Amino acid sequence: MVFFNGSNYRPFFLTGFPGLEASHPMISILFCILYLIAILGNSAIIVVVRVEQSLHAPMYLFLSMLAASDLGLCASTLPTMLKLFWFNIPDIEFDACLTQMFFIHVFSLMESGILLSMAFDRYVAISNPLRYTTILTNATIAKMGMGFLIRAVAVILPGPFLIKRLKFCEAYVLSHSYCLHPDIIKLSCSDHRINSIYGLIIILITFGLDSVLILLSYLKILMTVIGIASREEQFKALNTCVSHICAVLLVYVPMLGVSIIHRFGKHVPPVVHIIMGYVYLLVPPVLNPVVYCIKTREIRIRILGNLQKT
């Protein structure tokens, strides 16, 4: 058995779709279309919110933060995907892999934190509309965004250093065309229980805590809405939450699926691991702007208006 560690780390090898290597250029067309939709859609939201003074409200500022984190996810995964599918270059240096892993997980945690802040935004808007703008000032929103960024960096930063202490043997082929923490530690020939426990703790104190707080926010929202006398006003209040609920499901359902498969799906076919990995990282950035453009009239009108001007 050959071990690699310290200064002798060997490159990892990325995986596309095993057995379909000849079709990788065709498959890459689909991925390029999805990335193009994600980049254009999220960029359009950021530009429109920045340019339109009428959209400088808490809901849209949080939405622009969500779009920025989605763009960060796209930027983190696109280079290795193109290198593998277009140029058939599967290898990635160990340090480059850890760097990519760091940014993928940081932007994922940022997305979860922003979804939590958006749930709080909807709760304040529905339960206390008269104080909405005084509670969620621009300074408060900026502090919340910075807080979630610091949280993401702080909890993910130990990850690469914990992986550095592991030993790797000849099996250094990753399951995806990008680097994820669970995927990397599975290749270790040494005891990686600390890394596994660390990963589980991170999920519980970030995604787990965020999801519980989001659920509590919507329970409070539902209690507030039930107290509204008019059916029409109840429907109007709940309708403002539909886009956010869709965004939450788009992030948490694939994330939960990937976590379960990585930890308990040892006998699941490899193609399921691969597809779920792409769903986890591509579906939220692609569909979030689509959902918000369809369900948020103000965003849709501004984007269509700017397109007509050009």
C-alpha positions as CSV (number, residue, x, y, z in Angstrom):
1,M,0.0,0.0,0.0
2,V,1.4,3.4,-1.1
3,F,0.6,6.4,1.2
4,F,0.7,10.0,0.2
5,N,0.8,12.8,2.8
6,G,2.8,15.8,3.9
7,S,4.6,17.4,1.0
8,N,4.0,14.3,-1.2
9,Y,0.3,14.6,-1.8
10,R,-0.7,13.2,-5.2
11,P,-3.4,15.0,-7.3
12,F,-7.0,13.8,-7.0
13,F,-8.9,12.7,-10.1
14,L,-12.3,14.1,-10.8
15,T,-15.1,12.0,-12.1
16,G,-17.7,12.8,-14.8
17,F,-20.1,10.0,-15.8
18,P,-18.2,6.7,-15.8
19,G,-18.7,4.8,-19.0
20,L,-20.0,7.9,-20.9
21,E,-16.6,9.6,-21.4
22,A,-17.2,9.8,-25.1
23,S,-20.4,11.7,-24.5
24,H,-18.9,14.2,-22.1
25,P,-18.7,17.0,-24.7
26,M,-22.4,16.6,-25.4
27,I,-23.3,16.4,-21.6
28,S,-21.2,19.5,-21.1
29,I,-23.7,21.4,-23.4
30,L,-26.5,20.8,-20.8
31,F,-24.3,21.9,-18.0
32,C,-23.2,25.0,-19.8
33,I,-26.9,26.0,-20.5
34,L,-27.6,25.5,-16.8
35,Y,-24.6,27.6,-15.7
36,L,-25.5,30.3,-18.2
37,I,-29.1,30.5,-16.8
38,A,-27.8,30.6,-13.3
39,I,-25.1,33.3,-14.0
40,L,-27.4,35.5,-16.2
41,G,-30.4,35.1,-13.8
42,N,-28.6,35.9,-10.6
43,S,-26.6,38.7,-12.2
44,A,-29.8,40.3,-13.5
45,I,-31.3,40.2,-10.0
46,I,-28.2,41.8,-8.4
47,V,-28.0,44.5,-11.1
48,V,-31.7,45.3,-11.0
49,V,-31.8,45.5,-7.2
50,R,-28.7,47.8,-7.2
51,V,-30.0,50.1,-9.9
52,E,-33.6,50.4,-9.0
53,Q,-34.1,52.7,-6.0
54,S,-37.6,51.3,-5.4
55,L,-36.1,47.9,-4.8
56,H,-33.8,49.0,-1.9
57,A,-36.0,47.3,0.6
58,P,-35.0,44.5,3.0
59,M,-36.7,41.7,1.0
60,Y,-34.9,42.6,-2.2
61,L,-31.5,43.2,-0.5
62,F,-31.7,39.8,1.0
63,L,-32.6,38.4,-2.4
64,S,-29.5,40.1,-4.0
65,M,-27.4,38.4,-1.2
66,L,-28.9,35.1,-2.1
67,A,-28.1,35.7,-5.8
68,A,-24.5,36.6,-4.9
69,S,-24.0,33.4,-3.0
70,D,-25.5,31.4,-5.9
71,L,-23.0,33.1,-8.2
72,G,-20.2,32.1,-5.8
73,L,-21.3,28.5,-6.0
74,C,-21.2,28.7,-9.8
75,A,-17.8,30.3,-9.9
76,S,-16.5,27.6,-7.4
77,T,-17.5,24.6,-9.5
78,L,-17.5,25.8,-13.1
79,P,-13.7,25.7,-13.8
80,T,-13.2,22.1,-12.9
81,M,-16.4,21.0,-14.6
82,L,-15.3,22.6,-17.9
83,K,-11.8,21.3,-17.5
84,L,-13.1,17.7,-17.2
85,F,-16.0,17.7,-19.7
86,W,-14.4,19.9,-22.4
87,F,-10.7,19.1,-22.2
88,N,-10.8,15.6,-20.5
89,I,-8.4,16.8,-17.8
90,P,-9.5,15.0,-14.6
91,D,-6.6,15.7,-12.3
92,I,-6.7,18.5,-9.7
93,E,-3.9,19.3,-7.3
94,F,-4.5,18.5,-3.6
95,D,-4.3,22.1,-2.4
96,A,-6.5,23.3,-5.3
97,C,-9.0,20.7,-4.4
98,L,-9.1,21.8,-0.7
99,T,-9.4,25.5,-1.8
100,Q,-12.4,24.6,-4.1
101,M,-13.9,22.5,-1.2
102,F,-13.6,25.5,1.1
103,F,-15.4,27.9,-1.2
104,I,-18.1,25.5,-2.1
105,H,-19.0,24.9,1.5
106,V,-18.7,28.5,2.5
107,F,-21.1,29.7,-0.2
108,S,-23.5,26.8,0.7
109,L,-23.5,27.9,4.4
110,M,-23.9,31.5,3.3
111,E,-27.0,30.5,1.3
112,S,-28.5,28.7,4.3
113,G,-27.9,31.8,6.5
114,I,-29.4,34.1,4.0
115,L,-32.5,31.9,3.7
116,L,-32.8,32.2,7.5
117,S,-32.6,36.0,7.4
118,M,-35.2,36.0,4.6
119,A,-37.5,34.0,6.8
120,F,-37.0,36.5,9.6
121,D,-37.7,39.3,7.0
122,R,-41.1,37.7,6.1
123,Y,-42.0,37.2,9.8
124,V,-41.3,40.9,10.6
125,A,-43.1,42.1,7.5
126,I,-46.3,40.1,8.3
127,S,-46.3,40.3,12.1
128,N,-45.1,43.9,12.6
129,P,-45.5,45.8,9.3
130,L,-45.5,49.3,10.8
131,R,-42.0,48.8,12.2
132,Y,-40.7,46.7,9.3
133,T,-38.3,49.3,7.9
134,T,-37.1,50.5,11.3
135,I,-36.2,47.0,12.5
136,L,-34.6,45.9,9.2
137,T,-32.5,48.9,8.4
138,N,-29.7,48.8,5.8
139,A,-27.1,48.7,8.5
140,T,-28.9,45.8,10.2
141,I,-29.1,43.9,6.9
142,A,-25.4,44.5,6.2
143,K,-24.5,43.2,9.7
144,M,-26.6,40.1,9.2
145,G,-24.9,39.4,5.9
146,M,-21.5,39.9,7.4
147,G,-22.4,37.8,10.3
148,F,-23.4,34.8,8.1
149,L,-20.2,35.2,6.1
150,I,-18.0,35.2,9.2
151,R,-19.9,32.2,10.5
152,A,-19.4,30.3,7.3
153,V,-15.7,31.0,7.1
154,A,-15.1,30.2,10.8
155,V,-16.8,26.8,10.7
156,I,-15.3,25.7,7.4
157,L,-11.8,27.0,7.9
158,P,-10.7,24.0,10.1
159,G,-11.8,21.5,7.4
160,P,-8.8,21.8,5.1
161,F,-6.3,21.6,8.0
162,L,-8.0,18.5,9.4
163,I,-7.8,16.9,5.9
164,K,-4.1,17.8,5.7
165,R,-3.4,15.5,8.6
166,L,-4.9,12.5,6.8
167,K,-3.0,9.9,4.8
168,F,-4.2,8.9,1.3
169,C,-3.4,5.8,-0.6
170,E,-3.7,4.7,-4.2
171,A,-7.5,5.2,-4.4
172,Y,-7.7,9.0,-5.0
173,V,-10.6,9.2,-7.5
174,L,-13.4,11.6,-6.4
175,S,-17.0,10.9,-7.1
176,H,-17.8,14.3,-8.7
177,S,-16.2,16.9,-11.0
178,Y,-15.5,19.1,-8.0
179,C,-14.3,18.6,-4.4
180,L,-16.6,18.1,-1.4
181,H,-15.6,17.3,2.2
182,P,-17.4,13.9,2.6
183,D,-16.0,12.8,-0.8
184,I,-12.4,13.7,0.1
185,I,-12.3,12.0,3.5
186,K,-13.7,8.8,2.1
187,L,-10.4,8.4,0.2
188,S,-8.3,8.5,3.3
189,C,-6.4,5.3,4.3
190,S,-6.1,6.6,7.9
191,D,-8.6,7.1,10.7
192,H,-10.9,9.9,9.6
193,R,-13.5,9.7,12.4
194,I,-12.6,13.2,13.6
195,N,-13.3,14.6,10.1
196,S,-16.6,12.8,10.0
197,I,-17.6,14.0,13.4
198,Y,-16.5,17.5,12.4
199,G,-18.6,17.4,9.3
200,L,-21.7,16.2,11.2
201,I,-21.3,18.9,13.8
202,I,-21.1,21.5,11.1
203,I,-24.3,20.3,9.5
204,L,-26.1,20.3,12.8
205,I,-25.0,23.8,14.0
206,T,-25.6,25.4,10.6
207,F,-28.0,23.8,8.2
208,G,-29.8,22.0,11.1
209,L,-30.1,25.0,13.3
210,D,-31.1,27.3,10.4
211,S,-33.8,24.8,9.2
212,V,-35.3,24.7,12.7
213,L,-35.3,28.5,13.0
214,I,-36.9,28.8,9.6
215,L,-39.6,26.4,10.6
216,L,-40.3,28.3,13.8
217,S,-40.5,31.5,11.8
218,Y,-43.1,30.1,9.5
219,L,-45.1,28.7,12.5
220,K,-45.1,32.2,13.9
221,I,-46.1,33.6,10.5
222,L,-49.0,31.1,10.3
223,M,-50.2,32.0,13.7
224,T,-50.2,35.7,12.8
225,V,-52.0,35.0,9.5
226,I,-54.7,33.0,11.2
227,G,-55.4,36.0,13.3
228,I,-56.2,38.1,10.2
229,A,-59.9,38.4,9.7
230,S,-60.1,38.7,5.9
231,R,-59.5,35.6,3.8
232,E,-58.2,37.9,1.0
233,E,-55.6,39.4,3.4
234,Q,-54.6,36.0,4.6
235,F,-53.9,34.8,1.1
236,K,-52.1,38.0,0.2
237,A,-49.8,37.6,3.3
238,L,-49.0,34.0,2.6
239,N,-48.4,34.7,-1.1
240,T,-45.5,36.9,-0.2
241,C,-43.8,33.8,1.4
242,V,-44.2,31.4,-1.6
243,S,-41.0,32.4,-3.3
244,H,-39.0,32.0,-0.1
245,I,-40.5,28.6,0.7
246,C,-39.6,27.4,-2.8
247,A,-36.0,28.6,-2.3
248,V,-35.8,26.9,1.0
249,L,-36.9,23.6,-0.5
250,L,-34.6,24.0,-3.5
251,V,-31.6,24.2,-1.1
252,Y,-32.5,21.9,1.8
253,V,-34.0,18.9,-0.1
254,P,-31.0,18.3,-2.4
255,M,-28.6,19.0,0.5
256,L,-30.4,16.5,2.7
257,G,-30.3,14.0,-0.1
258,V,-26.6,14.3,-0.7
259,S,-25.8,14.1,3.0
260,I,-27.9,10.9,3.4
261,I,-26.4,9.2,0.3
262,H,-22.8,10.1,1.4
263,R,-23.2,8.8,4.9
264,F,-25.6,5.8,4.4
265,G,-25.7,5.0,0.7
266,K,-22.8,2.7,0.4
267,H,-24.7,0.3,-1.8
268,V,-26.4,3.0,-3.9
269,P,-25.2,3.0,-7.6
270,P,-22.4,5.5,-8.3
271,V,-24.5,7.3,-10.8
272,V,-27.0,8.3,-8.1
273,H,-24.1,9.9,-6.1
274,I,-23.1,11.8,-9.2
275,I,-26.5,13.0,-10.2
276,M,-27.4,14.1,-6.6
277,G,-24.1,16.0,-6.4
278,Y,-25.0,18.0,-9.4
279,V,-28.6,18.6,-8.2
280,Y,-27.3,19.8,-4.9
281,L,-25.0,22.5,-6.5
282,L,-26.8,23.4,-9.7
283,V,-30.5,23.3,-8.9
284,P,-30.6,26.2,-6.4
285,P,-28.6,28.7,-8.5
286,V,-30.5,27.8,-11.7
287,L,-34.1,27.8,-10.2
288,N,-33.9,30.5,-7.5
289,P,-33.8,33.4,-10.0
290,V,-36.5,31.7,-12.1
291,V,-38.8,31.3,-9.1
292,Y,-38.3,34.9,-7.9
293,C,-38.8,36.3,-11.4
294,I,-42.1,34.4,-11.8
295,K,-43.4,35.0,-8.3
296,T,-42.1,38.5,-7.6
297,R,-43.9,41.0,-9.8
298,E,-41.5,43.9,-9.0
299,I,-38.4,41.9,-10.0
300,R,-40.1,40.6,-13.1
301,I,-41.3,44.0,-14.3
302,R,-37.9,45.6,-13.7
303,I,-35.9,42.9,-15.5
304,L,-38.3,42.9,-18.5
305,G,-38.3,46.7,-18.6
306,N,-34.5,46.7,-18.7
307,L,-34.4,44.1,-21.4
308,Q,-36.9,46.1,-23.6
309,K,-34.7,49.2,-23.2
310,T,-31.7,47.3,-24.6
